[in-house]
Amino acid sequence: MSPKIQTPDSHAKETATELVLDIGPVAHGGHCVARHEGRVIFVRHGIPGETVRVRLTDAEESAKFWRADVVDVLDASPDRVGHFWHVADSRRAWAHGHPPVGGAEFGHISLPRQRALKTAVLAEQLKRLAAVEHFPGTVEAVGDGQADADLNHDAGAGLGWRTRAGFSVTTGGKLGMHAHRSDHVIPVREMPLAVDGINRLRLWDIDLQGIDRVEVAAPANGSRPLVLLAPAADTKAKRLSAIVAQLPDDVSVATFDPLKDEVRQLRGRTWVQESAAGHDYRITGAGFWQIHRDAPGALVGAVTEFLHDGGFLEPGSVVADLYAGAGLFTAPLADAVGETGSVLSVEGAPGTSRDARKNLHGAPQVEIVQGRVERVLRQKPRNFDALVLDPPRAGAGKSVVSQLIAAGPRAIAYVSCDPASFARDVAYFQQGGWSLTGLRAFDLYPHTHHLETVALLTPRR
């Protein structure tokens, strides 16, 4: 019989099942592996080597594995630290009768151990999916030692780095965040991972009734922030005006429909201005931009260094930026190839592609094309010296990888935010006669399980 699990969304008066487990190795996805009577249990908020008491959160008898949260630590790892955020602390949250919020699942682990665990996950995915026996590096810290007191940027502690944050709203109209894999929304009164430009808005003091979701962007360059409100279908204009009136005058406010990709001005601008690698970028609405304040510079530096050092990027080169967004990589690529070279910039999202056109309007060597990467590559075949590939979390996939190989570039710089899809795509490249010749990994998401990689792929000689 399946254990009875009490969840915050359940009205049934059931007794939650707790177990004592020895925590095994870290796994992709923000949890560690434990076993109970032969069954695998994915445990969040533990550290390998610990003995803990857990609360089962997903334990159907027919399931291949169960899920659990740590509620007490019986034998702690020396790398365990006090969690910096009470509502994300699993032990404290469950003691108060609710699950922890997501988004800081490694906050109980020292930063060096977090990066060691992320290194282990990347190495395991590469070995298992791409038969890469050894990752010759570690996940690198980004921004440490560069704290900015004016922006409450505590880089050395892994805090104050998010320039973007998304929030839900409780049924009572309070700012909140979801628990992991749950519809339960927990009220929040701070966001320690966010820059001060987000926290100073004090969105938790505002009555948000009539709003389903809130997105905030506070650019690292200190330019005007943007608050995006996703209103419920029956929310009146008067209610929206009341919310806008509670926000500082120097903040832009707009509504957005995440399904239709529509943004409508309420006050100020519907976009923010970001800066990176000597360029300014306009990002409209919830358009994609790297969320760590130092991520754009770190990633552009890694990509251009790989391509420059290999002799693949120089004046006159023909290159492409695929899944290009608003042009983060396109602009420095245009600088490198000069007016004698060319850059094809491909982005699928119409709004983001429009931003790219505005951002690159002064670069005649750049061609902006909106559309799916695979379709554009079929329509615009050419001999590329190099490609930059920055796909969404799901990766490029076998079909696109095959097209990239067929395009015949001399090198590909692959930027990825997911080690599993990245390792799978590396395997596809290897099957097509290519090699992984360079790889760096960055901790752009401290206190979470996420990491970013930049790889150099080249055809085997």
C-alpha positions as CSV (number, residue, x, y, z in Angstrom):
1,M,0.0,0.0,0.0
2,S,1.3,3.5,-0.9
3,P,2.4,5.7,2.1
4,K,-0.1,8.4,2.9
5,I,1.3,11.7,2.0
6,Q,0.0,15.0,3.4
7,T,0.6,17.9,1.0
8,P,-0.2,21.6,1.5
9,D,-2.8,21.4,-1.3
10,S,-4.6,18.4,0.3
11,H,-7.6,18.8,2.6
12,A,-7.4,15.1,3.6
13,K,-6.3,14.5,7.2
14,E,-3.6,12.0,6.5
15,T,-0.3,11.4,8.3
16,A,2.8,12.2,6.3
17,T,5.4,9.4,6.1
18,E,8.9,10.1,7.3
19,L,11.9,7.9,6.9
20,V,15.6,8.0,8.0
21,L,17.9,7.8,5.0
22,D,21.6,7.8,4.2
23,I,22.2,10.4,1.5
24,G,24.0,9.1,-1.6
25,P,25.5,10.9,-4.6
26,V,24.2,14.1,-6.1
27,A,22.1,13.7,-9.3
28,H,21.0,16.1,-12.0
29,G,18.0,18.2,-11.1
30,G,18.8,19.5,-7.6
31,H,18.5,16.4,-5.5
32,C,20.6,13.5,-4.1
33,V,20.0,9.8,-4.4
34,A,19.0,7.6,-1.4
35,R,17.5,4.1,-1.2
36,H,14.9,2.5,1.0
37,E,14.1,-1.2,0.8
38,G,15.6,-1.2,-2.7
39,R,13.6,1.8,-3.9
40,V,15.3,4.9,-5.2
41,I,14.3,8.1,-3.5
42,F,15.3,11.5,-4.9
43,V,15.9,13.7,-1.8
44,R,16.1,17.5,-1.9
45,H,18.0,19.7,0.7
46,G,20.5,17.0,1.7
47,I,24.2,16.6,1.1
48,P,26.0,13.3,0.1
49,G,27.2,11.5,3.2
50,E,24.5,12.8,5.6
51,T,22.0,10.8,7.6
52,V,18.7,12.6,7.6
53,R,15.0,12.3,8.3
54,V,12.9,13.0,5.3
55,R,9.3,13.6,4.5
56,L,8.0,11.8,1.5
57,T,6.4,14.2,-0.9
58,D,5.7,11.9,-3.9
59,A,5.4,8.2,-3.1
60,E,2.9,6.3,-5.2
61,E,3.5,2.6,-4.8
62,S,3.6,2.1,-8.6
63,A,6.1,4.9,-9.2
64,K,9.7,4.0,-10.3
65,F,11.1,6.3,-7.7
66,W,9.9,8.5,-4.8
67,R,10.7,12.1,-3.9
68,A,11.3,13.5,-0.5
69,D,12.4,16.7,1.4
70,V,14.8,16.7,4.4
71,V,13.1,17.7,7.6
72,D,15.9,16.9,10.1
73,V,19.6,16.2,9.9
74,L,20.9,13.4,12.2
75,D,24.5,13.4,11.0
76,A,25.4,16.6,9.2
77,S,28.0,17.1,6.5
78,P,30.9,19.5,7.4
79,D,29.7,21.5,4.3
80,R,26.3,22.2,5.7
81,V,25.7,25.8,6.5
82,G,22.7,27.8,7.9
83,H,20.3,28.6,5.1
84,F,20.3,32.3,4.2
85,W,16.5,32.4,3.4
86,H,14.0,31.1,5.9
87,V,11.2,30.3,3.5
88,A,13.6,28.2,1.4
89,D,15.0,26.3,4.3
90,S,13.4,22.8,4.2
91,R,13.7,22.0,7.9
92,R,12.4,25.3,9.0
93,A,9.6,25.4,6.4
94,W,8.2,21.9,7.2
95,A,8.4,22.8,10.9
96,H,6.0,25.6,10.1
97,G,3.7,23.3,8.2
98,H,4.5,24.0,4.6
99,P,7.1,23.0,2.0
100,P,10.0,25.4,1.2
101,V,9.9,27.7,-1.8
102,G,11.9,26.6,-4.9
103,G,14.8,28.5,-6.3
104,A,17.4,28.1,-3.5
105,E,17.7,24.4,-3.1
106,F,21.4,24.4,-2.5
107,G,21.3,27.3,0.0
108,H,22.2,24.9,2.9
109,I,25.5,24.0,1.2
110,S,28.8,25.9,1.3
111,L,29.6,27.5,-2.0
112,P,32.8,25.5,-2.7
113,R,30.9,22.3,-2.1
114,Q,28.0,23.5,-4.3
115,R,30.4,24.0,-7.2
116,A,32.0,20.6,-6.5
117,L,28.6,18.9,-6.7
118,K,27.8,20.8,-9.9
119,T,31.1,19.7,-11.4
120,A,30.3,16.1,-10.5
121,V,26.9,16.3,-12.2
122,L,28.4,17.7,-15.4
123,A,31.1,15.0,-15.4
124,E,28.5,12.3,-14.8
125,Q,26.2,13.5,-17.6
126,L,29.1,13.8,-20.1
127,K,30.4,10.3,-19.2
128,R,27.0,8.6,-19.3
129,L,25.5,10.3,-22.4
130,A,28.5,11.2,-24.4
131,A,31.2,8.8,-23.2
132,V,33.5,11.7,-22.3
133,E,35.6,10.1,-19.6
134,H,36.9,13.2,-17.9
135,F,35.9,16.8,-17.5
136,P,39.2,18.5,-17.0
137,G,38.0,21.4,-15.0
138,T,35.6,22.7,-12.3
139,V,32.6,24.9,-12.3
140,E,34.0,28.4,-12.0
141,A,32.7,31.1,-9.7
142,V,31.5,34.3,-11.4
143,G,31.6,37.7,-9.7
144,D,33.1,36.7,-6.4
145,G,35.0,39.4,-4.7
146,Q,33.2,42.1,-6.8
147,A,30.5,43.1,-4.3
148,D,28.9,46.4,-4.9
149,A,27.6,48.0,-1.7
150,D,25.3,50.4,-3.5
151,L,23.5,47.5,-5.2
152,N,23.5,45.2,-2.1
153,H,25.6,42.8,-4.3
154,D,27.1,40.3,-1.9
155,A,29.0,38.3,-4.6
156,G,31.3,36.5,-2.2
157,A,28.2,34.9,-0.5
158,G,26.5,34.1,-3.8
159,L,23.7,36.6,-3.1
160,G,22.4,39.7,-4.9
161,W,23.0,38.4,-8.4
162,R,19.6,38.1,-9.9
163,T,18.6,40.9,-12.2
164,R,15.3,39.2,-13.0
165,A,12.8,37.4,-10.8
166,G,9.4,35.9,-11.2
167,F,6.8,35.7,-8.5
168,S,3.3,34.2,-8.1
169,V,0.5,35.7,-6.1
170,T,-1.4,34.1,-3.2
171,T,-5.2,34.0,-3.2
172,G,-5.1,36.9,-0.7
173,G,-3.1,39.1,-3.1
174,K,0.3,38.7,-1.5
175,L,3.6,38.3,-3.4
176,G,4.6,34.6,-3.3
177,M,6.6,31.8,-4.8
178,H,5.8,28.2,-5.6
179,A,7.1,25.2,-3.7
180,H,9.0,22.7,-5.9
181,R,6.6,20.6,-8.1
182,S,3.6,22.1,-6.4
183,D,0.7,24.5,-6.9
184,H,1.1,25.8,-3.4
185,V,2.1,29.5,-3.2
186,I,4.1,30.6,-0.2
187,P,4.2,34.4,0.7
188,V,7.6,35.9,0.6
189,R,8.9,39.2,2.0
190,E,12.4,39.2,0.6
191,M,14.5,37.8,-2.3
192,P,18.1,37.5,-1.1
193,L,19.3,36.3,-4.5
194,A,18.0,39.4,-6.3
195,V,19.8,42.7,-6.7
196,D,18.7,45.6,-4.6
197,G,16.9,47.1,-7.6
198,I,14.3,44.3,-7.2
199,N,14.1,44.2,-3.4
200,R,13.7,47.9,-2.9
201,L,10.4,47.8,-4.8
202,R,9.0,46.0,-1.8
203,L,6.4,44.2,-3.9
204,W,5.4,42.2,-0.8
205,D,3.8,45.3,0.7
206,I,1.5,45.8,-2.3
207,D,-2.0,44.4,-2.6
208,L,-1.7,42.4,-5.8
209,Q,-5.3,41.1,-5.9
210,G,-6.3,40.6,-9.6
211,I,-2.8,39.6,-10.6
212,D,-1.7,36.0,-11.4
213,R,2.0,36.6,-11.8
214,V,4.7,39.3,-11.5
215,E,8.0,39.5,-13.4
216,V,10.6,42.0,-12.5
217,A,13.7,43.1,-14.4
218,A,16.3,45.5,-12.8
219,P,19.3,45.9,-15.2
220,A,22.8,45.5,-13.8
221,N,23.7,48.8,-15.3
222,G,21.3,50.6,-13.0
223,S,18.9,51.7,-15.7
224,R,15.2,51.9,-15.2
225,P,13.6,48.7,-13.8
226,L,10.4,47.1,-15.3
227,V,7.6,45.4,-13.5
228,L,5.4,43.2,-15.6
229,L,1.9,42.2,-14.3
230,A,0.0,39.3,-15.6
231,P,-3.6,40.2,-14.7
232,A,-6.5,37.7,-14.3
233,A,-9.0,37.7,-17.1
234,D,-11.6,39.8,-15.1
235,T,-9.2,42.4,-13.6
236,K,-10.3,45.9,-14.2
237,A,-8.2,48.9,-15.3
238,K,-9.0,50.6,-11.9
239,R,-7.3,47.7,-10.1
240,L,-4.2,47.9,-12.3
241,S,-4.0,51.7,-11.7
242,A,-4.1,51.1,-7.9
243,I,-1.2,48.8,-8.2
244,V,0.9,51.1,-10.4
245,A,0.3,54.0,-7.9
246,Q,2.0,51.9,-5.2
247,L,5.3,51.5,-7.2
248,P,8.1,54.1,-7.3
249,D,7.8,56.7,-10.0
250,D,11.1,55.7,-11.6
251,V,9.8,52.2,-12.3
252,S,8.2,51.2,-15.7
253,V,5.1,49.1,-15.4
254,A,3.3,47.0,-18.1
255,T,0.9,44.1,-18.4
256,F,2.0,41.0,-20.2
257,D,0.3,37.9,-21.5
258,P,2.8,35.0,-21.5
259,L,0.7,32.9,-23.9
260,K,0.3,35.6,-26.5
261,D,3.7,37.3,-25.9
262,E,1.9,40.6,-25.6
263,V,3.1,43.6,-23.6
264,R,1.0,46.7,-22.9
265,Q,2.3,49.9,-21.4
266,L,0.8,51.1,-18.1
267,R,3.6,53.6,-17.2
268,G,7.0,54.3,-18.6
269,R,8.6,51.9,-21.0
270,T,7.8,48.3,-22.0
271,W,11.5,47.4,-22.2
272,V,14.7,47.7,-20.2
273,Q,18.2,48.6,-21.4
274,E,21.0,46.2,-20.6
275,S,24.7,46.6,-21.2
276,A,27.4,44.0,-22.0
277,A,30.7,43.7,-23.8
278,G,30.6,47.4,-24.7
279,H,27.1,47.3,-26.2
280,D,23.6,48.4,-25.1
281,Y,20.7,46.1,-25.6
282,R,17.0,46.8,-25.6
283,I,15.0,43.8,-24.1
284,T,11.2,44.1,-24.4
285,G,8.8,42.6,-21.8
286,A,9.8,39.2,-20.5
287,G,12.3,38.7,-23.4
288,F,15.3,36.5,-22.6
289,W,18.4,37.9,-21.0
290,Q,20.9,36.2,-18.7
291,I,19.8,36.7,-15.1
292,H,23.1,36.8,-13.3
293,R,24.5,40.4,-13.3
294,D,27.9,39.2,-14.5
295,A,26.7,36.4,-16.8
296,P,26.6,38.3,-20.1
297,G,30.3,39.4,-19.9
298,A,31.5,36.0,-18.7
299,L,29.7,34.1,-21.5
300,V,30.7,36.6,-24.3
301,G,34.3,36.4,-23.0
302,A,34.4,32.6,-23.1
303,V,32.7,32.3,-26.5
304,T,35.0,34.9,-28.2
305,E,38.1,33.5,-26.6
306,F,37.4,30.0,-27.8
307,L,36.8,31.2,-31.4
308,H,39.6,33.8,-31.5
309,D,42.2,31.5,-30.0
310,G,41.3,28.8,-32.6
311,G,41.6,31.2,-35.5
312,F,37.9,30.8,-36.3
313,L,36.9,34.5,-35.7
314,E,38.7,37.3,-37.4
315,P,38.0,40.2,-39.8
316,G,36.2,38.9,-42.9
317,S,34.9,35.7,-41.1
318,V,31.4,34.4,-42.0
319,V,29.6,33.4,-38.8
320,A,26.1,32.8,-37.4
321,D,24.5,33.3,-34.0
322,L,21.7,30.7,-33.6
323,Y,19.0,31.1,-31.0
324,A,20.4,34.6,-30.8
325,G,17.9,36.3,-28.6
326,A,18.3,40.1,-28.6
327,G,21.8,39.9,-29.9
328,L,24.1,39.3,-26.8
329,F,26.6,37.4,-28.9
330,T,25.7,38.9,-32.3
331,A,27.1,42.4,-31.5
332,P,30.6,41.3,-30.4
333,L,30.7,38.8,-33.3
334,A,30.0,41.8,-35.6
335,D,32.8,43.7,-34.0
336,A,35.2,40.8,-34.6
337,V,34.4,40.1,-38.2
338,G,34.2,43.8,-39.2
339,E,32.5,45.2,-42.2
340,T,34.3,42.7,-44.5
341,G,32.7,39.8,-42.7
342,S,29.1,38.7,-42.1
343,V,26.9,37.5,-39.2
344,L,23.6,35.7,-39.6
345,S,21.5,36.1,-36.4
346,V,18.6,33.7,-36.0
347,E,15.9,34.0,-33.3
348,G,12.5,32.3,-33.2
349,A,10.6,34.6,-30.8
350,P,9.1,37.5,-32.9
351,G,9.4,40.1,-30.1
352,T,13.0,39.3,-29.2
353,S,13.9,39.3,-32.9
354,R,12.5,42.8,-33.2
355,D,14.7,43.8,-30.3
356,A,17.7,42.3,-32.1
357,R,16.9,44.5,-35.2
358,K,16.9,47.6,-33.0
359,N,20.1,46.6,-31.2
360,L,22.0,45.8,-34.4
361,H,20.6,48.5,-36.7
362,G,24.0,50.1,-37.0
363,A,25.9,46.9,-38.1
364,P,25.4,46.5,-41.8
365,Q,27.3,43.1,-41.7
366,V,24.5,41.6,-39.6
367,E,21.5,39.9,-41.1
368,I,18.6,39.4,-38.6
369,V,16.2,36.6,-39.4
370,Q,13.2,35.6,-37.3
371,G,12.3,31.9,-37.5
372,R,13.1,28.4,-36.4
373,V,16.8,27.6,-36.7
374,E,16.3,24.5,-38.8
375,R,14.1,26.3,-41.3
376,V,16.5,29.2,-41.7
377,L,19.5,27.0,-42.2
378,R,17.7,25.2,-45.0
379,Q,16.7,28.5,-46.6
380,K,20.1,30.3,-46.2
381,P,22.9,27.7,-46.8
382,R,26.4,29.2,-46.8
383,N,29.9,28.3,-45.9
384,F,30.4,29.3,-42.3
385,D,33.7,29.8,-40.5
386,A,32.1,29.4,-37.1
387,L,28.7,29.1,-35.4
388,V,27.5,30.2,-32.0
389,L,24.8,28.0,-30.6
390,D,22.8,29.0,-27.5
391,P,19.6,26.9,-27.5
392,P,16.9,26.8,-24.8
393,R,17.1,24.3,-21.9
394,A,15.9,21.4,-24.1
395,G,19.0,21.7,-26.3
396,A,19.4,21.7,-30.0
397,G,18.4,18.1,-30.7
398,K,19.5,15.5,-33.2
399,S,17.9,17.1,-36.3
400,V,19.5,20.5,-35.7
401,V,22.9,19.0,-34.9
402,S,22.8,17.1,-38.1
403,Q,22.0,20.4,-40.0
404,L,24.8,22.2,-38.2
405,I,27.3,19.5,-39.2
406,A,26.1,19.5,-42.8
407,A,26.6,23.3,-42.9
408,G,30.3,22.6,-42.6
409,P,31.6,25.2,-40.2
410,R,35.1,25.0,-38.9
411,A,34.0,25.4,-35.3
412,I,30.9,25.7,-33.1
413,A,30.8,27.5,-29.7
414,Y,27.9,25.9,-27.8
415,V,26.4,27.7,-24.8
416,S,24.2,25.5,-22.6
417,C,22.2,25.9,-19.4
418,D,21.4,22.2,-19.0
419,P,24.2,19.5,-18.6
420,A,21.9,16.7,-19.7
421,S,20.7,18.1,-23.0
422,F,24.2,19.4,-23.6
423,A,25.8,16.0,-23.1
424,R,23.2,14.4,-25.4
425,D,24.0,16.9,-28.1
426,V,27.7,16.4,-27.7
427,A,27.0,12.7,-28.3
428,Y,25.2,13.6,-31.6
429,F,28.2,15.8,-32.7
430,Q,30.6,12.9,-31.9
431,Q,28.5,10.5,-33.9
432,G,28.8,13.0,-36.8
433,G,32.6,13.0,-36.6
434,W,33.1,16.0,-34.3
435,S,35.1,16.4,-31.1
436,L,34.6,18.3,-27.9
437,T,37.9,20.3,-27.9
438,G,37.2,22.9,-25.2
439,L,34.9,23.3,-22.3
440,R,34.3,25.7,-19.4
441,A,31.5,25.7,-16.8
442,F,30.2,28.7,-14.8
443,D,28.3,29.0,-11.6
444,L,25.8,31.6,-12.8
445,Y,23.1,30.4,-10.4
446,P,24.6,30.2,-6.9
447,H,22.5,28.4,-4.3
448,T,20.6,26.5,-7.0
449,H,21.6,23.3,-8.9
450,H,21.8,25.1,-12.2
451,L,25.1,25.8,-14.1
452,E,26.1,27.2,-17.5
453,T,28.6,25.6,-20.0
454,V,30.5,27.0,-23.0
455,A,32.0,24.4,-25.2
456,L,34.1,24.4,-28.4
457,L,33.3,21.7,-30.9
458,T,35.4,21.0,-34.0
459,P,35.4,18.4,-36.8
460,R,37.9,15.6,-36.3
461,R,40.8,15.8,-38.7
